[in-house]
Amino acid sequence: MDASLNAPVLYVRFRKRVTIPKGKSVLFSEIAQLIAEPELEERLRKLIVYEPRPQDGNLLVIDMMMVIRKVKQIAPNLNIELIGEPHALVEVVSGGRKPHVVLIVLVWLLLFIGSGLAIMNFHADVSMLKVHQRIYEMMTGKETEKPYFLQIPYSIGIGAGMVLFFNHLFKKKFNEEPSPLEVEMFMYQENVNHYVITNEYSKLQEKQGGAELSDERSN
């Protein structure tokens, strides 16, 4: 009978992206979900799979092959079943700093003034005031320089429309659907993750190719 059928099994699902403090070792349980026999799972959860180095930068990829080498040192006969992606992206962050209030206010003012000027320039380009004056004249038969009857509801509608479009009013969300901004941020993060992983794999292949070439020359 095949001995591998009686060997313990470890099920692994890597997390897409994790964050660890600078100077801390990467534990198996931090980068993946594990399912195994209770005693074995407890040992594997505390397994150090990588020690970040300064030359690694703040983003590194933990590959399945790297993990298998570490796991086999503890349980040589263990059968490993991978579910999902064969890697995890680890971000190494320095000690968190509290955001500076003055900087936040300056950025907020910059965005507020910039967005306001963008709306004003758009209205100037399309001659919105003349359009309102013409509509007011068509509705009432009278001419006016300041058609507040149309401008006030229009201004309120712009603000309400922006709130509904972005699905946010300060920290409050009106429903569970993601806003267009959240979708764009998610897509940007996915593209960044894909680029970093592809780039790290390319570097790894270059290192392996260089090592093989040096071995051939030494032989």
N, C-alpha and C positions, 0 to 999 in steps of 0.2 A: 504493500500500500504506500502511496506517495506520502512522504513525511510532511510535505508542504500543506497537505490538506488539514493536518492537525496543528499547524503552526498558528500562533495568534495573529490577528489581523488588526491593522491600524488604518482607519479611514481619515483622510486629510482633505480639508477644503481651505485653500489659501484665501485670506482677506485681500481685497484689491489694494488698499492703501492704509498704512498704519503710521502713527507718529510716536516717536520715542524721544526722551530727553537726551541731550548731548552727554556723552561719557557713559551711557548705560548700555549693557549688553542686550542683544536681541534674543528674546526667549521664544521657544517654539509656540507657546500658547498665545503670544502676542501677535503672531503673523498668520495663525491658522486656527481653525476649529478642529478638534481632535475627538475621535471616538475609538476607544479600545477597552481592554479589560481594566477595571478600576485601578489596580495597583500599577500596571504598566502605564496607563494614561497619566497618573499622578507624576511618575518619573519623567515622562516625556514632556509634560507641560513645563517643567523646570529646566529642560534641556537648553543650553546656550547654543544657538545655531550660528551666531556670527558676532564678532567683536568689531564694531565700526572703527575705522582708522581715519586720521585727519585727511589723508589723500583721497578718501572715498567721497568727500563732499557732503552735502546735506541730503542727497537722494541716492539710494542704492537699491538694487534688486536682489532679493533672496530667491535663488532658483531651487527647483525640486531636487535636482541632482546634489546640490550642496547639502540639503536637508537629509537626503537618503544616506549620505556618507556619515553624518553625525548620528543618525538613528541606528544604523547598523553597528556602530561601536557599542551601543547599549544592548541592542537586541538583534543579533546576527540573523536569527531565523524568522524574524518578523516579516509578514507579508504586508506591503504598503499599498493601499488602494487610494488613488488620487481622484478627487471629485472637483471638476471645474478647472480654473487656470493653473498652470504649473509654476507660478511665481507670485511673489508679493512685493509691492513697492513700499519701501520704508523711508520715511522722512525723519531726519535727525534735526531736532530743533534745540536752540539754546534756551536758557532760562527766560521765561515769559516776562515781558516788561509791560507795565500798565500804560495804556495809551495816554498821551499828553493832551490835556483838555484844550489848551490853546491851539494845538495843531488840528484837533478835531473841528474846532470852531472855524478855523481858517479854511479847511477843506470844505466844510459845509457851506460857508459863505461863497467860496469860489464856484462850487457846483450850482448853488442857488442863483447867483448872478449870471453865470454862464447860460443856464437853462432859460432864465428869464429873457436874456438878450436874444437867444436863439428864437424864442417865440415872437418877440417884438420884431425882429428882422424879417421873419416869415410873414407877419401881418403887414409890414411895410411893403414887402415885395409884391404881395397880391392885392394891395390897396384895400384892406379889410374895412377901414373906416368908410370909404366911398361905397363899398358894397352894402354896409349897414345903413348908410344914409339913403341909398337907393331903395332898399327893401322897406325902410320906414316910410318913405314917400309913397311907395306903391300900396302899402297897407292903410295909411292914414290920409293920404292925399295932401300931406303937409311936408314942407322941407324943414330940416333941423340940422344944426352943426354937431350936436351931441345926442345921438339916438340911444339914450340910456335904456330905453325900453327893450332894446335888443342886446346892447353891450353887456349889461349886468347878467342876464341869464346865460349869455354866451361865455362869459368869464367863469361863472360858477360851473357851467357844463364842462369846460376844459379841465378844471381841477377835479371834478367828480369822475370824469372819464379817465384821467390818469390814475386815480386811486383804484378804479375798477379794473383798468387794464393791467396794472402791476399787482393787483390782488393784495394790496398792503395798505394799511393805515397805521403808521408807526410800527409797532410789533404785532398788530392784530391782522389776521388773515380771515377773509370772508368765506373761503372754502379750502378744501384740501388740494385743489389743483395747483400745480406749480405756475408761477408767473413767467412771462417771457424772459425776464431777466434771469430767473433761477434756471430756466432751461438753457439759456446761453452760457451761464456760468458752469453748468453741469457738462455741456458739450466741450467747453474749453478745458475743463479739468480732465475729461476723458482723453482729449487729444494730447494734453501734456503728459498724462500717464503713459499713453501709447508711445509717444516719442521717447520718453526717458527709458522705458523698458527696451525698446528697439535699439536705442543708442548704447545702453549698458550691455546688451547681448553682443553688439558689434565689437565693443571694447574687449569683452571676454573672449570672443573668437580670435581677435588679433593677438591677445596675450597667449592663447593656446597655440596659435600658429607660430608665434615667435619662439615659444618654448620647444615645440617640436623641431623647428629648424635648428635651434642651438644644440639639441640632442643629436640630430643627424650629423652636424659638423663635428661634435665631440667624438662620435663613433668613427 
